[in-house]
């Protein structure tokens, strides 16, 4: 497995972004999806489509950050 060199500051920034995505962004987009579903017909619901797109981006970024942090080699 290839390691990714990161500075201590860079690793902390990635950890902070990962924490924010998991604790703030993910719950917010889940709430937005729930609200859009409550509006009815999903086939013509732009808010639902936008929320699902944002959820896909957030989940992809979470996986990317987890992969980088798992392969990280902290350097000074």
mmCIF file of the N, C-alpha and C atoms, coordinates in Angstrom:
data_MODEL
# 
_entry.id   MODEL 
# 
loop_
_atom_site.group_PDB 
_atom_site.id 
_atom_site.type_symbol 
_atom_site.label_atom_id 
_atom_site.label_alt_id 
_atom_site.label_comp_id 
_atom_site.label_asym_id 
_atom_site.label_entity_id 
_atom_site.label_seq_id 
_atom_site.pdbx_PDB_ins_code 
_atom_site.Cartn_x 
_atom_site.Cartn_y 
_atom_site.Cartn_z 
_atom_site.occupancy 
_atom_site.B_iso_or_equiv 
_atom_site.pdbx_formal_charge 
_atom_site.auth_seq_id 
_atom_site.auth_comp_id 
_atom_site.auth_asym_id 
_atom_site.auth_atom_id 
_atom_site.pdbx_PDB_model_num 
ATOM 1   N N  . UNK A 1 1  ? 0.844   -1.183 0.000   1.00 0.00 ? 1  UNK A N  1 
ATOM 2   C CA . UNK A 1 1  ? 0.000   0.000  0.000   1.00 0.00 ? 1  UNK A CA 1 
ATOM 3   C C  . UNK A 1 1  ? 0.883   1.239  0.000   1.00 0.00 ? 1  UNK A C  1 
ATOM 4   N N  . UNK A 1 2  ? 0.567   2.158  -0.835  1.00 0.00 ? 2  UNK A N  1 
ATOM 5   C CA . UNK A 1 2  ? 1.326   3.391  -0.947  1.00 0.00 ? 2  UNK A CA 1 
ATOM 6   C C  . UNK A 1 2  ? 0.960   4.332  0.189   1.00 0.00 ? 2  UNK A C  1 
ATOM 7   N N  . UNK A 1 3  ? 1.993   4.918  0.785   1.00 0.00 ? 3  UNK A N  1 
ATOM 8   C CA . UNK A 1 3  ? 1.732   5.891  1.845   1.00 0.00 ? 3  UNK A CA 1 
ATOM 9   C C  . UNK A 1 3  ? 1.658   7.283  1.235   1.00 0.00 ? 3  UNK A C  1 
ATOM 10  N N  . UNK A 1 4  ? 0.907   8.127  1.915   1.00 0.00 ? 4  UNK A N  1 
ATOM 11  C CA . UNK A 1 4  ? 0.737   9.512  1.484   1.00 0.00 ? 4  UNK A CA 1 
ATOM 12  C C  . UNK A 1 4  ? 1.418   10.395 2.519   1.00 0.00 ? 4  UNK A C  1 
ATOM 13  N N  . UNK A 1 5  ? 2.480   11.093 2.135   1.00 0.00 ? 5  UNK A N  1 
ATOM 14  C CA . UNK A 1 5  ? 3.146   11.961 3.110   1.00 0.00 ? 5  UNK A CA 1 
ATOM 15  C C  . UNK A 1 5  ? 2.293   13.196 3.411   1.00 0.00 ? 5  UNK A C  1 
ATOM 16  N N  . UNK A 1 6  ? 2.089   13.459 4.684   1.00 0.00 ? 6  UNK A N  1 
ATOM 17  C CA . UNK A 1 6  ? 1.327   14.618 5.129   1.00 0.00 ? 6  UNK A CA 1 
ATOM 18  C C  . UNK A 1 6  ? 2.069   15.282 6.281   1.00 0.00 ? 6  UNK A C  1 
ATOM 19  N N  . UNK A 1 7  ? 1.983   16.591 6.324   1.00 0.00 ? 7  UNK A N  1 
ATOM 20  C CA . UNK A 1 7  ? 2.511   17.280 7.488   1.00 0.00 ? 7  UNK A CA 1 
ATOM 21  C C  . UNK A 1 7  ? 1.526   17.083 8.638   1.00 0.00 ? 7  UNK A C  1 
ATOM 22  N N  . UNK A 1 8  ? 1.987   17.348 9.832   1.00 0.00 ? 8  UNK A N  1 
ATOM 23  C CA . UNK A 1 8  ? 1.118   17.221 10.998  1.00 0.00 ? 8  UNK A CA 1 
ATOM 24  C C  . UNK A 1 8  ? -0.086  18.163 10.859  1.00 0.00 ? 8  UNK A C  1 
ATOM 25  N N  . UNK A 1 9  ? 0.177   19.385 10.380  1.00 0.00 ? 9  UNK A N  1 
ATOM 26  C CA . UNK A 1 9  ? -0.899  20.362 10.191  1.00 0.00 ? 9  UNK A CA 1 
ATOM 27  C C  . UNK A 1 9  ? -1.885  19.894 9.125   1.00 0.00 ? 9  UNK A C  1 
ATOM 28  N N  . UNK A 1 10 ? -1.373  19.345 8.025   1.00 0.00 ? 10 UNK A N  1 
ATOM 29  C CA . UNK A 1 10 ? -2.236  18.847 6.963   1.00 0.00 ? 10 UNK A CA 1 
ATOM 30  C C  . UNK A 1 10 ? -3.114  17.700 7.433   1.00 0.00 ? 10 UNK A C  1 
ATOM 31  N N  . UNK A 1 11 ? -2.543  16.795 8.219   1.00 0.00 ? 11 UNK A N  1 
ATOM 32  C CA . UNK A 1 11 ? -3.313  15.671 8.747   1.00 0.00 ? 11 UNK A CA 1 
ATOM 33  C C  . UNK A 1 11 ? -4.409  16.173 9.683   1.00 0.00 ? 11 UNK A C  1 
ATOM 34  N N  . UNK A 1 12 ? -4.098  17.158 10.496  1.00 0.00 ? 12 UNK A N  1 
ATOM 35  C CA . UNK A 1 12 ? -5.102  17.715 11.410  1.00 0.00 ? 12 UNK A CA 1 
ATOM 36  C C  . UNK A 1 12 ? -6.229  18.398 10.639  1.00 0.00 ? 12 UNK A C  1 
ATOM 37  N N  . UNK A 1 13 ? -5.884  19.083 9.550   1.00 0.00 ? 13 UNK A N  1 
ATOM 38  C CA . UNK A 1 13 ? -6.906  19.735 8.731   1.00 0.00 ? 13 UNK A CA 1 
ATOM 39  C C  . UNK A 1 13 ? -7.828  18.701 8.088   1.00 0.00 ? 13 UNK A C  1 
ATOM 40  N N  . UNK A 1 14 ? -7.253  17.595 7.610   1.00 0.00 ? 14 UNK A N  1 
ATOM 41  C CA . UNK A 1 14 ? -8.075  16.539 7.022   1.00 0.00 ? 14 UNK A CA 1 
ATOM 42  C C  . UNK A 1 14 ? -8.980  15.902 8.073   1.00 0.00 ? 14 UNK A C  1 
ATOM 43  N N  . UNK A 1 15 ? -8.453  15.694 9.273   1.00 0.00 ? 15 UNK A N  1 
ATOM 44  C CA . UNK A 1 15 ? -9.263  15.127 10.356  1.00 0.00 ? 15 UNK A CA 1 
ATOM 45  C C  . UNK A 1 15 ? -10.400 16.069 10.736  1.00 0.00 ? 15 UNK A C  1 
ATOM 46  N N  . UNK A 1 16 ? -10.116 17.366 10.768  1.00 0.00 ? 16 UNK A N  1 
ATOM 47  C CA . UNK A 1 16 ? -11.149 18.349 11.103  1.00 0.00 ? 16 UNK A CA 1 
ATOM 48  C C  . UNK A 1 16 ? -12.237 18.373 10.026  1.00 0.00 ? 16 UNK A C  1 
ATOM 49  N N  . UNK A 1 17 ? -11.838 18.318 8.758   1.00 0.00 ? 17 UNK A N  1 
ATOM 50  C CA . UNK A 1 17 ? -12.829 18.309 7.680   1.00 0.00 ? 17 UNK A CA 1 
ATOM 51  C C  . UNK A 1 17 ? -13.673 17.036 7.749   1.00 0.00 ? 17 UNK A C  1 
ATOM 52  N N  . UNK A 1 18 ? -13.038 15.898 8.004   1.00 0.00 ? 18 UNK A N  1 
ATOM 53  C CA . UNK A 1 18 ? -13.764 14.639 8.120   1.00 0.00 ? 18 UNK A CA 1 
ATOM 54  C C  . UNK A 1 18 ? -14.773 14.695 9.264   1.00 0.00 ? 18 UNK A C  1 
ATOM 55  N N  . UNK A 1 19 ? -14.359 15.238 10.389  1.00 0.00 ? 19 UNK A N  1 
ATOM 56  C CA . UNK A 1 19 ? -15.259 15.356 11.544  1.00 0.00 ? 19 UNK A CA 1 
ATOM 57  C C  . UNK A 1 19 ? -16.446 16.260 11.220  1.00 0.00 ? 19 UNK A C  1 
ATOM 58  N N  . UNK A 1 20 ? -16.179 17.384 10.540  1.00 0.00 ? 20 UNK A N  1 
ATOM 59  C CA . UNK A 1 20 ? -17.253 18.319 10.166  1.00 0.00 ? 20 UNK A CA 1 
ATOM 60  C C  . UNK A 1 20 ? -18.234 17.658 9.197   1.00 0.00 ? 20 UNK A C  1 
ATOM 61  N N  . UNK A 1 21 ? -17.706 16.929 8.235   1.00 0.00 ? 21 UNK A N  1 
ATOM 62  C CA . UNK A 1 21 ? -18.574 16.263 7.266   1.00 0.00 ? 21 UNK A CA 1 
ATOM 63  C C  . UNK A 1 21 ? -19.474 15.232 7.947   1.00 0.00 ? 21 UNK A C  1 
ATOM 64  N N  . UNK A 1 22 ? -18.915 14.490 8.891   1.00 0.00 ? 22 UNK A N  1 
ATOM 65  C CA . UNK A 1 22 ? -19.686 13.439 9.553   1.00 0.00 ? 22 UNK A CA 1 
ATOM 66  C C  . UNK A 1 22 ? -20.674 13.983 10.575  1.00 0.00 ? 22 UNK A C  1 
ATOM 67  N N  . UNK A 1 23 ? -20.322 15.056 11.271  1.00 0.00 ? 23 UNK A N  1 
ATOM 68  C CA . UNK A 1 23 ? -21.168 15.534 12.366  1.00 0.00 ? 23 UNK A CA 1 
ATOM 69  C C  . UNK A 1 23 ? -22.091 16.687 11.990  1.00 0.00 ? 23 UNK A C  1 
ATOM 70  N N  . UNK A 1 24 ? -21.762 17.442 10.941  1.00 0.00 ? 24 UNK A N  1 
ATOM 71  C CA . UNK A 1 24 ? -22.565 18.607 10.574  1.00 0.00 ? 24 UNK A CA 1 
ATOM 72  C C  . UNK A 1 24 ? -23.217 18.422 9.206   1.00 0.00 ? 24 UNK A C  1 
ATOM 73  N N  . UNK A 1 25 ? -22.396 18.197 8.193   1.00 0.00 ? 25 UNK A N  1 
ATOM 74  C CA . UNK A 1 25 ? -22.897 18.157 6.822   1.00 0.00 ? 25 UNK A CA 1 
ATOM 75  C C  . UNK A 1 25 ? -23.791 16.947 6.556   1.00 0.00 ? 25 UNK A C  1 
ATOM 76  N N  . UNK A 1 26 ? -23.355 15.767 6.991   1.00 0.00 ? 26 UNK A N  1 
ATOM 77  C CA . UNK A 1 26 ? -24.152 14.555 6.726   1.00 0.00 ? 26 UNK A CA 1 
ATOM 78  C C  . UNK A 1 26 ? -25.539 14.644 7.361   1.00 0.00 ? 26 UNK A C  1 
ATOM 79  N N  . UNK A 1 27 ? -25.659 14.992 8.650   1.00 0.00 ? 27 UNK A N  1 
ATOM 80  C CA . UNK A 1 27 ? -27.006 15.111 9.229   1.00 0.00 ? 27 UNK A CA 1 
ATOM 81  C C  . UNK A 1 27 ? -27.863 16.197 8.556   1.00 0.00 ? 27 UNK A C  1 
ATOM 82  N N  . UNK A 1 28 ? -27.239 17.283 8.140   1.00 0.00 ? 28 UNK A N  1 
ATOM 83  C CA . UNK A 1 28 ? -27.986 18.359 7.486   1.00 0.00 ? 28 UNK A CA 1 
ATOM 84  C C  . UNK A 1 28 ? -28.559 17.896 6.153   1.00 0.00 ? 28 UNK A C  1 
ATOM 85  N N  . UNK A 1 29 ? -27.782 17.162 5.385   1.00 0.00 ? 29 UNK A N  1 
ATOM 86  C CA . UNK A 1 29 ? -28.278 16.704 4.089   1.00 0.00 ? 29 UNK A CA 1 
ATOM 87  C C  . UNK A 1 29 ? -29.331 15.608 4.267   1.00 0.00 ? 29 UNK A C  1 
ATOM 88  N N  . UNK A 1 30 ? -29.209 14.803 5.291   1.00 0.00 ? 30 UNK A N  1 
ATOM 89  C CA . UNK A 1 30 ? -30.244 13.800 5.578   1.00 0.00 ? 30 UNK A CA 1 
ATOM 90  C C  . UNK A 1 30 ? -31.561 14.501 5.911   1.00 0.00 ? 30 UNK A C  1 
ATOM 91  N N  . UNK A 1 31 ? -31.481 15.564 6.685   1.00 0.00 ? 31 UNK A N  1 
ATOM 92  C CA . UNK A 1 31 ? -32.678 16.344 7.018   1.00 0.00 ? 31 UNK A CA 1 
ATOM 93  C C  . UNK A 1 31 ? -33.279 16.984 5.772   1.00 0.00 ? 31 UNK A C  1 
ATOM 94  N N  . UNK A 1 32 ? -32.435 17.499 4.883   1.00 0.00 ? 32 UNK A N  1 
ATOM 95  C CA . UNK A 1 32 ? -32.914 18.124 3.651   1.00 0.00 ? 32 UNK A CA 1 
ATOM 96  C C  . UNK A 1 32 ? -33.614 17.094 2.764   1.00 0.00 ? 32 UNK A C  1 
ATOM 97  N N  . UNK A 1 33 ? -33.082 15.882 2.715   1.00 0.00 ? 33 UNK A N  1 
ATOM 98  C CA . UNK A 1 33 ? -33.716 14.826 1.925   1.00 0.00 ? 33 UNK A CA 1 
ATOM 99  C C  . UNK A 1 33 ? -35.074 14.468 2.518   1.00 0.00 ? 33 UNK A C  1 
ATOM 100 N N  . UNK A 1 34 ? -35.136 14.374 3.832   1.00 0.00 ? 34 UNK A N  1 
ATOM 101 C CA . UNK A 1 34 ? -36.400 14.052 4.493   1.00 0.00 ? 34 UNK A CA 1 
ATOM 102 C C  . UNK A 1 34 ? -37.452 15.126 4.222   1.00 0.00 ? 34 UNK A C  1 
ATOM 103 N N  . UNK A 1 35 ? -37.051 16.387 4.277   1.00 0.00 ? 35 UNK A N  1 
ATOM 104 C CA . UNK A 1 35 ? -37.980 17.481 4.009   1.00 0.00 ? 35 UNK A CA 1 
ATOM 105 C C  . UNK A 1 35 ? -38.444 17.468 2.554   1.00 0.00 ? 35 UNK A C  1 
ATOM 106 N N  . UNK A 1 36 ? -37.532 17.164 1.639   1.00 0.00 ? 36 UNK A N  1 
ATOM 107 C CA . UNK A 1 36 ? -37.898 17.117 0.223   1.00 0.00 ? 36 UNK A CA 1 
ATOM 108 C C  . UNK A 1 36 ? -38.839 15.950 -0.060  1.00 0.00 ? 36 UNK A C  1 
ATOM 109 N N  . UNK A 1 37 ? -38.624 14.836 0.616   1.00 0.00 ? 37 UNK A N  1 
ATOM 110 C CA . UNK A 1 37 ? -39.521 13.680 0.450   1.00 0.00 ? 37 UNK A CA 1 
ATOM 111 C C  . UNK A 1 37 ? -40.926 14.003 0.934   1.00 0.00 ? 37 UNK A C  1 
ATOM 112 N N  . UNK A 1 38 ? -41.016 14.800 1.968   1.00 0.00 ? 38 UNK A N  1 
ATOM 113 C CA . UNK A 1 38 ? -42.316 15.148 2.534   1.00 0.00 ? 38 UNK A CA 1 
ATOM 114 C C  . UNK A 1 38 ? -43.142 16.011 1.579   1.00 0.00 ? 38 UNK A C  1 
ATOM 115 N N  . UNK A 1 39 ? -42.494 16.621 0.608   1.00 0.00 ? 39 UNK A N  1 
ATOM 116 C CA . UNK A 1 39 ? -43.202 17.480 -0.334  1.00 0.00 ? 39 UNK A CA 1 
ATOM 117 C C  . UNK A 1 39 ? -43.994 16.699 -1.378  1.00 0.00 ? 39 UNK A C  1 
ATOM 118 N N  . UNK A 1 40 ? -43.751 15.410 -1.479  1.00 0.00 ? 40 UNK A N  1 
ATOM 119 C CA . UNK A 1 40 ? -44.551 14.610 -2.409  1.00 0.00 ? 40 UNK A CA 1 
ATOM 120 C C  . UNK A 1 40 ? -43.764 14.044 -3.563  1.00 0.00 ? 40 UNK A C  1 
ATOM 121 N N  . UNK A 1 41 ? -44.262 14.226 -4.780  1.00 0.00 ? 41 UNK A N  1 
ATOM 122 C CA . UNK A 1 41 ? -43.724 13.618 -5.995  1.00 0.00 ? 41 UNK A CA 1 
ATOM 123 C C  . UNK A 1 41 ? -42.224 13.878 -6.152  1.00 0.00 ? 41 UNK A C  1 
ATOM 124 N N  . UNK A 1 42 ? -41.423 12.813 -6.083  1.00 0.00 ? 42 UNK A N  1 
ATOM 125 C CA . UNK A 1 42 ? -39.976 12.959 -6.153  1.00 0.00 ? 42 UNK A CA 1 
ATOM 126 C C  . UNK A 1 42 ? -39.469 13.135 -7.580  1.00 0.00 ? 42 UNK A C  1 
ATOM 127 N N  . UNK A 1 43 ? -40.232 12.718 -8.571  1.00 0.00 ? 43 UNK A N  1 
ATOM 128 C CA . UNK A 1 43 ? -39.767 12.802 -9.954  1.00 0.00 ? 43 UNK A CA 1 
ATOM 129 C C  . UNK A 1 43 ? -39.632 14.241 -10.439 1.00 0.00 ? 43 UNK A C  1 
ATOM 130 N N  . UNK A 1 44 ? -40.362 15.156 -9.851  1.00 0.00 ? 44 UNK A N  1 
ATOM 131 C CA . UNK A 1 44 ? -40.294 16.563 -10.260 1.00 0.00 ? 44 UNK A CA 1 
ATOM 132 C C  . UNK A 1 44 ? -39.836 17.467 -9.123  1.00 0.00 ? 44 UNK A C  1 
ATOM 133 N N  . UNK A 1 45 ? -39.096 16.913 -8.194  1.00 0.00 ? 45 UNK A N  1 
ATOM 134 C CA . UNK A 1 45 ? -38.691 17.656 -7.009  1.00 0.00 ? 45 UNK A CA 1 
ATOM 135 C C  . UNK A 1 45 ? -37.208 18.025 -7.111  1.00 0.00 ? 45 UNK A C  1 
ATOM 136 N N  . UNK A 1 46 ? -36.921 19.277 -7.459  1.00 0.00 ? 46 UNK A N  1 
ATOM 137 C CA . UNK A 1 46 ? -35.544 19.734 -7.635  1.00 0.00 ? 46 UNK A CA 1 
ATOM 138 C C  . UNK A 1 46 ? -34.782 19.741 -6.308  1.00 0.00 ? 46 UNK A C  1 
ATOM 139 N N  . UNK A 1 47 ? -35.466 20.054 -5.215  1.00 0.00 ? 47 UNK A N  1 
ATOM 140 C CA . UNK A 1 47 ? -34.798 20.067 -3.909  1.00 0.00 ? 47 UNK A CA 1 
ATOM 141 C C  . UNK A 1 47 ? -34.296 18.675 -3.540  1.00 0.00 ? 47 UNK A C  1 
ATOM 142 N N  . UNK A 1 48 ? -35.105 17.661 -3.859  1.00 0.00 ? 48 UNK A N  1 
ATOM 143 C CA . UNK A 1 48 ? -34.715 16.284 -3.577  1.00 0.00 ? 48 UNK A CA 1 
ATOM 144 C C  . UNK A 1 48 ? -33.485 15.902 -4.398  1.00 0.00 ? 48 UNK A C  1 
ATOM 145 N N  . UNK A 1 49 ? -33.503 16.238 -5.687  1.00 0.00 ? 49 UNK A N  1 
ATOM 146 C CA . UNK A 1 49 ? -32.360 15.930 -6.558  1.00 0.00 ? 49 UNK A CA 1 
ATOM 147 C C  . UNK A 1 49 ? -31.092 16.632 -6.068  1.00 0.00 ? 49 UNK A C  1 
ATOM 148 N N  . UNK A 1 50 ? -31.213 17.886 -5.685  1.00 0.00 ? 50 UNK A N  1 
ATOM 149 C CA . UNK A 1 50 ? -30.058 18.641 -5.200  1.00 0.00 ? 50 UNK A CA 1 
ATOM 150 C C  . UNK A 1 50 ? -29.519 18.042 -3.905  1.00 0.00 ? 50 UNK A C  1 
ATOM 151 N N  . UNK A 1 51 ? -30.410 17.658 -3.012  1.00 0.00 ? 51 UNK A N  1 
ATOM 152 C CA . UNK A 1 51 ? -29.981 17.071 -1.743  1.00 0.00 ? 51 UNK A CA 1 
ATOM 153 C C  . UNK A 1 51 ? -29.300 15.726 -1.970  1.00 0.00 ? 51 UNK A C  1 
ATOM 154 N N  . UNK A 1 52 ? -29.821 14.922 -2.890  1.00 0.00 ? 52 UNK A N  1 
ATOM 155 C CA . UNK A 1 52 ? -29.205 13.625 -3.191  1.00 0.00 ? 52 UNK A CA 1 
ATOM 156 C C  . UNK A 1 52 ? -27.825 13.816 -3.826  1.00 0.00 ? 52 UNK A C  1 
ATOM 157 N N  . UNK A 1 53 ? -27.690 14.824 -4.700  1.00 0.00 ? 53 UNK A N  1 
ATOM 158 C CA . UNK A 1 53 ? -26.388 15.116 -5.293  1.00 0.00 ? 53 UNK A CA 1 
ATOM 159 C C  . UNK A 1 53 ? -25.387 15.536 -4.223  1.00 0.00 ? 53 UNK A C  1 
ATOM 160 N N  . UNK A 1 54 ? -25.828 16.395 -3.309  1.00 0.00 ? 54 UNK A N  1 
ATOM 161 C CA . UNK A 1 54 ? -24.952 16.843 -2.235  1.00 0.00 ? 54 UNK A CA 1 
ATOM 162 C C  . UNK A 1 54 ? -24.572 15.674 -1.332  1.00 0.00 ? 54 UNK A C  1 
ATOM 163 N N  . UNK A 1 55 ? -25.523 14.776 -1.072  1.00 0.00 ? 55 UNK A N  1 
ATOM 164 C CA . UNK A 1 55 ? -25.234 13.606 -0.249  1.00 0.00 ? 55 UNK A CA 1 
ATOM 165 C C  . UNK A 1 55 ? -24.168 12.739 -0.924  1.00 0.00 ? 55 UNK A C  1 
ATOM 166 N N  . UNK A 1 56 ? -24.270 12.570 -2.228  1.00 0.00 ? 56 UNK A N  1 
ATOM 167 C CA . UNK A 1 56 ? -23.276 11.792 -2.963  1.00 0.00 ? 56 UNK A CA 1 
ATOM 168 C C  . UNK A 1 56 ? -21.894 12.412 -2.866  1.00 0.00 ? 56 UNK A C  1 
ATOM 169 N N  . UNK A 1 57 ? -21.821 13.735 -2.989  1.00 0.00 ? 57 UNK A N  1 
ATOM 170 C CA . UNK A 1 57 ? -20.544 14.429 -2.863  1.00 0.00 ? 57 UNK A CA 1 
ATOM 171 C C  . UNK A 1 57 ? -19.966 14.247 -1.462  1.00 0.00 ? 57 UNK A C  1 
ATOM 172 N N  . UNK A 1 58 ? -20.791 14.427 -0.440  1.00 0.00 ? 58 UNK A N  1 
ATOM 173 C CA . UNK A 1 58 ? -20.327 14.317 0.940   1.00 0.00 ? 58 UNK A CA 1 
ATOM 174 C C  . UNK A 1 58 ? -19.817 12.909 1.231   1.00 0.00 ? 58 UNK A C  1 
ATOM 175 N N  . UNK A 1 59 ? -20.575 11.901 0.823   1.00 0.00 ? 59 UNK A N  1 
ATOM 176 C CA . UNK A 1 59 ? -20.158 10.516 1.074   1.00 0.00 ? 59 UNK A CA 1 
ATOM 177 C C  . UNK A 1 59 ? -18.864 10.192 0.336   1.00 0.00 ? 59 UNK A C  1 
ATOM 178 N N  . UNK A 1 60 ? -18.725 10.698 -0.887  1.00 0.00 ? 60 UNK A N  1 
ATOM 179 C CA . UNK A 1 60 ? -17.493 10.485 -1.637  1.00 0.00 ? 60 UNK A CA 1 
ATOM 180 C C  . UNK A 1 60 ? -16.304 11.151 -0.979  1.00 0.00 ? 60 UNK A C  1 
ATOM 181 N N  . UNK A 1 61 ? -16.510 12.358 -0.489  1.00 0.00 ? 61 UNK A N  1 
ATOM 182 C CA . UNK A 1 61 ? -15.419 13.088 0.176   1.00 0.00 ? 61 UNK A CA 1 
ATOM 183 C C  . UNK A 1 61 ? -15.035 12.396 1.482   1.00 0.00 ? 61 UNK A C  1 
ATOM 184 N N  . UNK A 1 62 ? -16.015 11.868 2.212   1.00 0.00 ? 62 UNK A N  1 
ATOM 185 C CA . UNK A 1 62 ? -15.724 11.140 3.452   1.00 0.00 ? 62 UNK A CA 1 
ATOM 186 C C  . UNK A 1 62 ? -14.850 9.928  3.142   1.00 0.00 ? 62 UNK A C  1 
ATOM 187 N N  . UNK A 1 63 ? -15.198 9.168  2.117   1.00 0.00 ? 63 UNK A N  1 
ATOM 188 C CA . UNK A 1 63 ? -14.403 7.994  1.744   1.00 0.00 ? 63 UNK A CA 1 
ATOM 189 C C  . UNK A 1 63 ? -12.994 8.399  1.324   1.00 0.00 ? 63 UNK A C  1 
ATOM 190 N N  . UNK A 1 64 ? -12.899 9.493  0.569   1.00 0.00 ? 64 UNK A N  1 
ATOM 191 C CA . UNK A 1 64 ? -11.593 9.971  0.125   1.00 0.00 ? 64 UNK A CA 1 
ATOM 192 C C  . UNK A 1 64 ? -10.717 10.359 1.312   1.00 0.00 ? 64 UNK A C  1 
ATOM 193 N N  . UNK A 1 65 ? -11.285 11.113 2.246   1.00 0.00 ? 65 UNK A N  1 
ATOM 194 C CA . UNK A 1 65 ? -10.520 11.543 3.413   1.00 0.00 ? 65 UNK A CA 1 
ATOM 195 C C  . UNK A 1 65 ? -10.122 10.355 4.285   1.00 0.00 ? 65 UNK A C  1 
ATOM 196 N N  . UNK A 1 66 ? -11.026 9.407  4.483   1.00 0.00 ? 66 UNK A N  1 
ATOM 197 C CA . UNK A 1 66 ? -10.704 8.227  5.282   1.00 0.00 ? 66 UNK A CA 1 
ATOM 198 C C  . UNK A 1 66 ? -9.566  7.428  4.640   1.00 0.00 ? 66 UNK A C  1 
ATOM 199 N N  . UNK A 1 67 ? -9.587  7.334  3.320   1.00 0.00 ? 67 UNK A N  1 
ATOM 200 C CA . UNK A 1 67 ? -8.509  6.636  2.607   1.00 0.00 ? 67 UNK A CA 1 
ATOM 201 C C  . UNK A 1 67 ? -7.183  7.344  2.743   1.00 0.00 ? 67 UNK A C  1 
ATOM 202 N N  . UNK A 1 68 ? -7.197  8.659  2.600   1.00 0.00 ? 68 UNK A N  1 
ATOM 203 C CA . UNK A 1 68 ? -5.956  9.427  2.738   1.00 0.00 ? 68 UNK A CA 1 
ATOM 204 C C  . UNK A 1 68 ? -5.401  9.317  4.152   1.00 0.00 ? 68 UNK A C  1 
ATOM 205 N N  . UNK A 1 69 ? -6.263  9.423  5.140   1.00 0.00 ? 69 UNK A N  1 
ATOM 206 C CA . UNK A 1 69 ? -5.799  9.361  6.518   1.00 0.00 ? 69 UNK A CA 1 
ATOM 207 C C  . UNK A 1 69 ? -5.309  7.955  6.880   1.00 0.00 ? 69 UNK A C  1 
ATOM 208 N N  . UNK A 1 70 ? -5.923  6.933  6.307   1.00 0.00 ? 70 UNK A N  1 
ATOM 209 C CA . UNK A 1 70 ? -5.481  5.560  6.577   1.00 0.00 ? 70 UNK A CA 1 
ATOM 210 C C  . UNK A 1 70 ? -4.095  5.312  5.989   1.00 0.00 ? 70 UNK A C  1 
ATOM 211 N N  . UNK A 1 71 ? -3.789  5.941  4.857   1.00 0.00 ? 71 UNK A N  1 
ATOM 212 C CA . UNK A 1 71 ? -2.505  5.737  4.190   1.00 0.00 ? 71 UNK A CA 1 
ATOM 213 C C  . UNK A 1 71 ? -1.486  6.829  4.515   1.00 0.00 ? 71 UNK A C  1 
ATOM 214 N N  . UNK A 1 72 ? -1.839  7.715  5.427   1.00 0.00 ? 72 UNK A N  1 
ATOM 215 C CA . UNK A 1 72 ? -0.987  8.873  5.723   1.00 0.00 ? 72 UNK A CA 1 
ATOM 216 C C  . UNK A 1 72 ? 0.265   8.484  6.491   1.00 0.00 ? 72 UNK A C  1 
ATOM 217 N N  . UNK A 1 73 ? 1.334   9.132  6.116   1.00 0.00 ? 73 UNK A N  1 
ATOM 218 C CA . UNK A 1 73 ? 2.573   9.063  6.870   1.00 0.00 ? 73 UNK A CA 1 
ATOM 219 C C  . UNK A 1 73 ? 2.890   10.497 7.284   1.00 0.00 ? 73 UNK A C  1 
ATOM 220 N N  . UNK A 1 74 ? 2.744   10.777 8.569   1.00 0.00 ? 74 UNK A N  1 
ATOM 221 C CA . UNK A 1 74 ? 2.953   12.134 9.058   1.00 0.00 ? 74 UNK A CA 1 
ATOM 222 C C  . UNK A 1 74 ? 4.441   12.424 9.110   1.00 0.00 ? 74 UNK A C  1 
ATOM 223 N N  . UNK A 1 75 ? 4.829   13.523 8.468   1.00 0.00 ? 75 UNK A N  1 
ATOM 224 C CA . UNK A 1 75 ? 6.234   13.931 8.435   1.00 0.00 ? 75 UNK A CA 1 
ATOM 225 C C  . UNK A 1 75 ? 6.388   15.297 9.084   1.00 0.00 ? 75 UNK A C  1 
ATOM 226 N N  . UNK A 1 76 ? 7.576   15.585 9.486   1.00 0.00 ? 76 UNK A N  1 
ATOM 227 C CA . UNK A 1 76 ? 7.855   16.896 10.095  1.00 0.00 ? 76 UNK A CA 1 
ATOM 228 C C  . UNK A 1 76 ? 8.468   17.824 9.087   1.00 0.00 ? 76 UNK A C  1 
# 
